[in-house]
Amino acid sequence: MSPKSTPGTPPVKHSNPSQKLPSARGIRRACSKELYRTAKRLKVYISPDQMKQAEELYYGKVIANLLWIGENRDNRKKLCEWWNTDVSAEIAALWNVDMEPLQAAFQQAFGGYRL
C-alpha cells in the first residue's frame, strides 16, 4: 500500500524516480500530437496518408528506443536531439520537406526552444 500524502506535499507517485513506462496507446497518441503540431508549424499541407505513415514510423522508432526514452523523459533537449538524428530525415523524405525547417518546427512543437 502506498502511504497517503499530507496536504502541501506532492503525491508519492510523482516523487518515484522509477516511474512506469507509458502505455502503447499513450505513446501512439503522444506521437500523433507531436507530429500534428510539427506539421502545423511547418505551414505545409500534409495529406492524411502521409501523416498516418509518419505516425507509424515515429511510433515504431519510439517503441524501439522505449527504455532510453523512458530514462530521459525529463530531458526534452536530449529527446529533441534523438528525434533530429533518428527520425527527422525519414519524415522529411516522407513529407517532401527540408530537414532543417522540419527539425525547427518539431523543436518548437515539442520543447518550445531552439537547440
Secondary structure, DSSP 8 states (H G I E B T S, - for coil): ------TTS--HHHH-SS-----HHHHHHHHHHHHHHHHHHHT----HHHHHHHHHHHHHHHHHTHHHHHHTTT-HHHHHHHHHHHTHHHHHHHHT--HHHHHHHHHHHHTSS--
